[in-house]
Amino acid sequence: MSSLSEALVQVVEQGAAAVLATVIEVEGNDRLEAGAKCLIRDGQVRAETIGDAGVVEAILRESAVHLQAEKSKLVSLNMPAGGGKLEVFFEVLPAPPKLVVVGAGHIAVPLVKMAKVLDFHVIVTDDRLAYANRERFPDADEVLVGDMAQMLKEMSITPSTYIVLITRGHKYDEPCLREIIHSQAKYIGMIGSRRRIKACFQRFRDEEKIAEEVIDRVYAPIGLDIATETPAEIALSILGEIIKVRRGGKAASLSGHQN
Amino acid sequence: MPGQGTCFDETNPEARKKESVYHQVKEFLDKGETLAVATIVSAKGSTPREVGAKMVVTAWGEILGTIGGGCGEADVKREAIEVIRTRKPRTVRIDLLDEISSDSPAVCGGIMNVFIDPWWKERDQEGSVRK
């Protein structure tokens, strides 16, 4: 039988998302002791030393919220029918965030560098080998050359994926956006002037019949309002926006998005 | 901002991957040692590290990881050794407001609750792991 520590090591090594819930205080339940644990991975209980199906069920339900928020938290659980009052610490082991940079132009270079400093798993993609290559992106985890929309279609996109559309023109951004707009990505940002973005969204409404709340997901124009001038500054404003979305901050986005 | 260097750590994802707290825990348990894992479970005010930050204490008083350098770490270590001895977890309240160790670079000024939990091999294998 494998151990809890082994299961936790696997979570880290496989880059999985999990929650380790630990009971740290018990009131009015003699069958349960502080230190009892429950490991949840992929929405399932992988290991537990709690031994009370009702409590495990309550912990499993509660864990989803914290995993989604990527925030560890101490929670009081009032169990019905003599189950007592529990203090449970939900430790979130989030999947490492993945940043997909679509378009390997002049903003992508500082963007990839900075994203590596911030511990993202970074994928950069372009259809031009002269741009999407190792010399230009020595820090990237993956450099992919090919049709950008097609690659996005084949890519695994999860709630810990952040996507930045900064191709060389709307002709390319639009088909890429169409591929990912219904995905689970936590963040989709697209570069471009307000006028072009407006036209793009109008086509999405008219031709694709894409719902308003779906279009509203897209952060466009991309980035935080910090009056950028250089490519590196634009990269910084994009990553600032991504951190804001990830952590739940309040800084002003150029697109007017709150959080 | 003084103390950042001592209070924050673990910036390299590769290093984190290979040397996560749980890698260290497993390594010690495999050797048959009892450990205490101290976790910040709640915090108020200015604390050196975030909720969820962990520190491992061995039976010999060796410390791996940090919950904030000078800020209350000595208290936690002392309690952790008791936790290892008794194999009973406890929650310790660390009040950083009173700490008058101005020579320490890690001057903070919040309150945090640290859960200190004993881990040993037999206990680690108790949970019915489902594949």
Boltz contact constraints between the chains, C-beta under 6 A:
constraints:
  - contact:
      token1: [A, 2]
      token2: [B, 129]
      max_distance: 6.0
  - contact:
      token1: [A, 3]
      token2: [B, 124]
      max_distance: 6.0
  - contact:
      token1: [A, 3]
      token2: [B, 125]
      max_distance: 6.0
  - contact:
      token1: [A, 4]
      token2: [B, 124]
      max_distance: 6.0
  - contact:
      token1: [A, 4]
      token2: [B, 127]
      max_distance: 6.0
  - contact:
      token1: [A, 5]
      token2: [B, 22]
      max_distance: 6.0
  - contact:
      token1: [A, 5]
      token2: [B, 25]
      max_distance: 6.0
  - contact:
      token1: [A, 5]
      token2: [B, 26]
      max_distance: 6.0
  - contact:
      token1: [A, 5]
      token2: [B, 29]
      max_distance: 6.0
  - contact:
      token1: [A, 5]
      token2: [B, 124]
      max_distance: 6.0
  - contact:
      token1: [A, 7]
      token2: [B, 129]
      max_distance: 6.0
  - contact:
      token1: [A, 8]
      token2: [B, 22]
      max_distance: 6.0
  - contact:
      token1: [A, 9]
      token2: [B, 22]
      max_distance: 6.0
  - contact:
      token1: [A, 9]
      token2: [B, 23]
      max_distance: 6.0
  - contact:
      token1: [A, 9]
      token2: [B, 26]
      max_distance: 6.0
  - contact:
      token1: [A, 12]
      token2: [B, 20]
      max_distance: 6.0
  - contact:
      token1: [A, 24]
      token2: [B, 91]
      max_distance: 6.0
  - contact:
      token1: [A, 24]
      token2: [B, 115]
      max_distance: 6.0
  - contact:
      token1: [A, 34]
      token2: [B, 89]
      max_distance: 6.0
  - contact:
      token1: [A, 35]
      token2: [B, 89]
      max_distance: 6.0
  - contact:
      token1: [A, 35]
      token2: [B, 117]
      max_distance: 6.0
  - contact:
      token1: [A, 47]
      token2: [B, 127]
      max_distance: 6.0
  - contact:
      token1: [A, 47]
      token2: [B, 129]
      max_distance: 6.0
  - contact:
      token1: [A, 48]
      token2: [B, 127]
      max_distance: 6.0
  - contact:
      token1: [A, 49]
      token2: [B, 126]
      max_distance: 6.0
  - contact:
      token1: [A, 49]
      token2: [B, 127]
      max_distance: 6.0
  - contact:
      token1: [A, 72]
      token2: [B, 51]
      max_distance: 6.0
  - contact:
      token1: [A, 72]
      token2: [B, 52]
      max_distance: 6.0
  - contact:
      token1: [A, 74]
      token2: [B, 41]
      max_distance: 6.0
  - contact:
      token1: [A, 74]
      token2: [B, 42]
      max_distance: 6.0
  - contact:
      token1: [A, 89]
      token2: [B, 41]
      max_distance: 6.0
  - contact:
      token1: [A, 91]
      token2: [B, 52]
      max_distance: 6.0
  - contact:
      token1: [A, 119]
      token2: [B, 13]
      max_distance: 6.0
